[in-house]
């Protein structure tokens, strides 16, 4: 189970609703396993409607800020404007961090739906990751 401050969770949903036709993305941090902070990032992918990519320099800056605050990098989030809240084949192939991955789907017009997952690879360069759902608890 992943614990997330309600304010962080709501901020994540608000972020993805700002540009509902593009994939939004960012990093999540906290202490003692509880996600307490969100770092919105710019999606620099060539086609933001179907993919997300964060500038490596921005990732490094955020990771340094997390470390300077004495926190831990605990999660990554991104949205799927038209597909379910489940890691795509590209998401599984590109998974590179041992953190919780949040996928927020906007395919249901009644509102965003967020799901969390752990993505496991036997080797870092594996083309696919095993997906394990992770229940979300708002605290």
C-alpha positions in Angstrom: 0.0 0.0 0.0 1.2 3.5 -0.9 0.3 6.4 1.4 -0.2 9.8 -0.1 -1.2 13.1 1.5 -4.6 14.0 0.2 -3.3 17.5 -0.8 -0.6 15.9 -3.0 -3.1 13.5 -4.6 -5.5 16.3 -5.3 -2.6 18.4 -6.8 -1.7 15.5 -9.1 -5.3 15.2 -10.3 -5.5 19.0 -10.8 -2.2 18.9 -12.8 -3.4 16.3 -15.3 -6.8 18.2 -15.7 -4.9 21.4 -16.8 -4.0 19.8 -20.2 -6.4 16.9 -20.6 -5.3 16.1 -24.2 -1.6 15.8 -23.2 0.1 13.5 -20.8 1.1 15.4 -17.7 3.9 14.1 -15.5 6.0 14.7 -12.4 7.8 13.1 -9.5 6.7 12.4 -5.9 8.7 12.5 -2.7 8.2 11.9 1.0 9.6 10.4 4.1 9.1 7.1 5.8 7.2 5.8 2.9 4.5 8.5 2.9 4.3 10.7 -0.2 4.2 14.3 1.0 5.4 16.3 -1.9 4.7 16.7 -5.6 7.1 18.0 -8.2 5.3 18.9 -11.4 7.4 18.5 -14.5 7.2 19.6 -18.1 6.4 17.0 -20.7 9.0 17.4 -23.5 8.0 14.4 -25.5 7.6 14.9 -29.3 3.9 13.8 -29.1 2.6 14.7 -25.7 -0.8 13.2 -26.5 0.5 9.7 -26.3 3.8 9.9 -24.4 5.6 11.6 -21.6 9.3 12.5 -21.2 10.9 14.7 -18.6 14.1 16.5 -19.4 17.0 14.6 -17.7 18.3 17.9 -16.3 15.0 18.6 -14.8 14.9 15.1 -13.2 18.4 15.6 -11.8 17.3 19.0 -10.4 14.3 17.6 -8.7 16.2 14.6 -7.3 18.8 17.0 -5.9 16.0 19.1 -4.3 14.4 15.9 -2.8 17.8 14.8 -1.4 18.5 18.3 0.0 15.2 18.3 1.8 16.1 14.9 3.5 13.3 13.2 1.6 13.2 10.2 -0.7 12.0 9.8 -4.3 9.0 7.6 -3.8 7.0 8.0 -7.0 6.4 9.1 -10.6 3.1 10.0 -12.1 1.7 10.7 -15.5 -1.6 10.8 -17.2 -3.3 8.8 -20.0 -5.7 11.2 -21.8 -7.6 8.4 -23.6 -6.6 5.1 -22.2 -7.0 3.2 -18.9 -5.1 3.9 -15.7 -2.7 1.0 -16.4 1.0 1.1 -17.5 1.3 0.9 -21.2 3.9 -1.2 -23.0 6.0 1.9 -23.4 5.6 2.7 -19.6 6.8 -0.8 -18.8 9.7 -0.7 -21.2 11.0 2.7 -19.9 10.5 2.0 -16.2 13.8 2.8 -14.6 13.2 3.6 -10.9 12.3 1.5 -7.9 9.3 3.7 -7.0 5.6 3.6 -7.2 4.2 4.6 -10.7 0.9 6.4 -10.7 -1.2 6.5 -13.9 -4.1 8.9 -14.0 -6.7 8.1 -16.7 -8.9 10.8 -18.2 -10.8 8.3 -20.4 -13.9 8.4 -18.1 -15.6 11.7 -18.6 -16.9 11.6 -15.0 -13.4 12.5 -13.8 -9.8 11.3 -13.5 -9.0 7.9 -12.1 -5.6 7.3 -10.5 -4.1 3.9 -10.0 -0.7 3.0 -8.6 1.7 0.2 -9.6 5.1 -1.2 -8.9 7.0 -2.1 -12.1 9.7 -4.8 -11.6 12.4 -5.8 -14.0 14.8 -8.7 -13.7 17.5 -6.6 -15.4 17.5 -2.8 -15.9 17.6 -3.2 -19.7 14.7 -5.6 -19.9 12.1 -4.6 -22.5 9.2 -5.3 -20.2 8.4 -4.9 -16.5 6.1 -7.0 -14.4 3.2 -4.9 -13.1 1.9 -5.2 -9.5 -1.0 -3.0 -8.5 -0.4 -1.0 -5.3 -3.4 0.2 -3.3 -3.5 4.0 -2.6 -4.3 5.2 0.9 -5.0 8.9 1.3 -3.7 10.3 4.6 
